[in-house]
Amino acid sequence: MKCNGRNIPSLTRRELLRVGGVSLVGGYLNAFRPFNVRAEQKVQPMGTARQVLFINIDGGMSQIDTLDAKEGPWTPSYFNIRSFPNDLKLPTGIMPNLPGVLDKITVVRGDVRDFATSHPAAPVLVVEVSLSSLAFDREHKGSLYARAGRPEYWIVNLVDRVLEVRRQPAPEPTAPYGWDYAFVDVLGPSEHAGVLGAPAIQIPVADLLP
């Protein structure tokens, strides 16, 4: 391909025939290919990624992204969708490690556009699941979260099978980081816990315990 004096690309007759011929042949190839070939191809997850970045484009979010997978005739069997407490459905076939990190998920207030340039830094609820680390989670992490101004901190106490709810961060000179929670409530398996950031929601404590 050459350019003329006005820097406009021009094709020779041979180049025009070559490009036109390829385009013409390509237009008829689909007639020899079964429909929905790519749609029916199954993804083979490699399972090597440690972190996954979800990118939500304009419009409705994928029901997989919202952790509320919908099952139907269209659902591939390898999704292996399973139900968890609080009506949560996860595609364990393509996200096998997700159920194991649910205790590390925090609830933040805002829209996806609020975090376009930075990660969420102000969770309204922090949850720790504690067994061998119970004393550390109570004293050190509690003081650290209070100092950071986190309004609510829950400890799912697997030792005593209770939920410890901590609220109202306040200065406390005897705490490891100089702050602690002024309000502490302990809820048993038969009780429900409300969330400050979503007061209409009542979570059965039994659903948080194994």
C-alpha positions in Angstrom: 0.0 0.0 0.0 1.3 3.4 -1.0 0.5 7.0 -0.1 0.0 9.7 -2.6 1.2 13.3 -2.2 -1.7 14.2 0.1 -0.8 11.3 2.4 -3.9 9.3 1.5 -3.4 5.5 1.3 -4.0 4.0 -2.1 -4.2 0.4 -3.3 -2.8 -1.2 -6.4 -5.1 -3.4 -8.4 -3.4 -6.5 -7.1 -3.8 -5.4 -3.5 -7.4 -4.5 -4.1 -8.2 -8.0 -5.5 -6.3 -9.6 -2.6 -8.2 -7.7 0.1 -11.5 -8.0 -1.7 -11.1 -11.7 -2.3 -10.3 -12.4 1.4 -13.3 -10.3 2.5 -15.6 -12.1 0.0 -14.5 -15.6 1.0 -14.8 -14.7 4.7 -18.3 -13.6 4.4 -19.4 -17.1 3.2 -17.5 -19.1 5.9 -20.2 -18.7 8.5 -22.5 -20.8 6.4 -20.2 -23.8 7.0 -20.0 -23.3 10.8 -22.7 -24.6 13.1 -24.6 -22.0 15.0 -23.8 -21.2 18.6 -20.4 -23.0 18.5 -18.7 -20.4 20.7 -21.8 -20.1 23.0 -21.7 -23.8 23.7 -18.0 -24.0 24.4 -17.3 -24.7 28.0 -14.7 -22.7 29.9 -11.9 -24.7 31.5 -10.9 -22.7 34.6 -7.2 -23.0 35.4 -7.6 -22.2 39.1 -4.3 -20.5 39.3 -5.4 -16.9 40.1 -5.2 -15.7 43.7 -7.2 -12.6 43.1 -10.0 -11.7 40.7 -10.9 -8.2 39.5 -14.5 -7.7 38.5 -15.2 -4.9 36.0 -18.8 -3.8 35.8 -19.7 -2.0 32.6 -22.7 0.3 32.3 -26.0 -1.4 32.7 -27.2 -4.2 35.0 -24.6 -6.3 36.8 -24.1 -9.9 36.0 -26.0 -12.1 38.4 -22.7 -13.9 39.0 -21.1 -10.6 40.0 -23.8 -9.9 42.5 -23.3 -13.3 44.3 -26.9 -14.2 43.6 -26.6 -16.7 40.8 -29.9 -17.6 39.1 -30.3 -21.2 38.0 -32.2 -22.3 34.9 -31.9 -24.3 31.7 -29.2 -21.9 30.6 -27.0 -22.5 33.6 -23.9 -24.6 32.7 -23.5 -27.6 34.9 -19.8 -26.7 35.7 -21.0 -23.6 37.5 -22.0 -26.0 40.4 -24.2 -23.5 42.1 -24.7 -24.1 45.8 -26.8 -22.4 48.5 -25.4 -20.8 51.6 -27.1 -19.1 54.6 -29.0 -15.9 54.1 -30.2 -17.0 50.6 -26.7 -16.7 49.2 -26.0 -18.7 46.0 -22.4 -19.0 44.8 -21.0 -20.6 41.6 -18.5 -22.8 43.4 -17.5 -24.5 40.1 -15.9 -21.3 38.8 -15.2 -19.7 42.1 -14.2 -22.6 44.4 -12.3 -20.5 46.9 -15.0 -17.9 47.4 -16.9 -19.6 50.3 -13.7 -19.9 52.2 -13.1 -16.1 52.3 -16.6 -14.9 53.0 -15.5 -14.2 56.6 -13.0 -11.6 55.2 -15.7 -9.6 53.2 -16.7 -6.2 54.5 -19.8 -4.1 53.8 -19.2 -0.6 52.5 -21.6 2.1 51.7 -21.5 3.8 48.3 -21.8 3.3 44.5 -19.2 1.5 42.3 -18.2 4.9 41.0 -17.2 6.0 44.5 -14.3 3.5 44.2 -13.2 4.1 40.7 -9.8 5.4 41.8 -9.3 3.7 45.2 -10.3 0.8 47.2 -13.1 1.1 49.8 -11.6 2.5 53.0 -14.6 3.0 55.3 -16.5 -0.3 55.8 -19.6 0.1 57.9 -19.3 -3.4 59.3 -16.2 -5.6 59.9 -16.6 -9.3 60.7 -14.0 -11.7 62.1 -14.6 -15.4 62.5 -12.6 -16.4 65.6 -11.5 -19.8 67.0 -7.8 -19.9 68.0 -7.4 -16.1 67.5 -10.3 -15.1 69.8 -8.2 -13.3 72.4 -6.2 -11.4 69.7 -9.4 -10.5 67.8 -11.0 -9.1 70.9 -8.1 -7.1 72.2 -5.8 -6.1 69.4 -8.1 -6.1 66.3 -10.9 -4.5 68.3 -8.7 -1.7 69.4 -7.3 -1.2 65.9 -10.8 -1.1 64.3 -12.0 1.3 66.9 -9.1 3.6 66.3 -9.8 3.5 62.6 -13.3 4.7 63.3 -15.2 1.5 62.2 -18.7 2.0 63.6 -19.4 -1.7 64.1 -17.3 -4.8 64.6 -18.6 -8.3 64.9 -16.7 -11.4 66.2 -18.3 -14.7 65.3 -17.1 -16.6 68.4 -16.8 -20.2 67.4 -15.5 -21.2 70.9 -18.6 -20.2 72.8 -20.9 -20.3 69.7 -22.1 -16.7 70.1 -21.9 -13.4 68.1 -20.1 -10.6 69.9 -21.3 -7.2 68.6 -19.1 -4.2 69.3 -20.2 -0.6 68.6 -19.4 3.1 69.6 -15.6 3.4 69.2 -14.1 5.6 71.9 -10.7 6.5 73.4 -9.5 3.9 75.9 -6.0 4.5 77.3 -5.6 0.8 78.4 -6.3 -0.6 75.0 -3.3 -1.6 72.8 -4.0 1.1 70.3 -5.6 3.6 72.6 -9.1 3.0 71.4 -11.9 0.4 72.1 -15.6 -0.1 71.7 -17.8 1.3 74.5 -20.7 -1.0 73.6 -20.4 -4.8 73.6 -23.3 -7.2 73.2 -23.3 -11.0 73.1 -26.0 -12.7 71.1 -26.8 -16.4 71.3 -27.8 -18.8 68.4 -31.5 -18.2 68.9 -31.2 -14.4 68.6 -31.0 -12.0 65.7 -28.4 -9.3 64.9 -29.1 -5.9 63.3 -26.6 -4.0 61.2 -26.1 -0.3 61.9 -25.6 0.4 58.2 -28.8 -1.5 57.2 -31.1 -1.4 60.2 -34.0 -3.1 58.4 -31.9 -6.3 58.1 -32.0 -8.8 60.9 -29.5 -11.7 60.6 -30.1 -15.0 62.6 -27.0 -15.6 64.7 -27.5 -19.4 64.0 -26.9 -18.7 60.3 -23.4 -17.4 61.1 -22.4 -20.4 63.1 -21.3 -23.8 61.6 
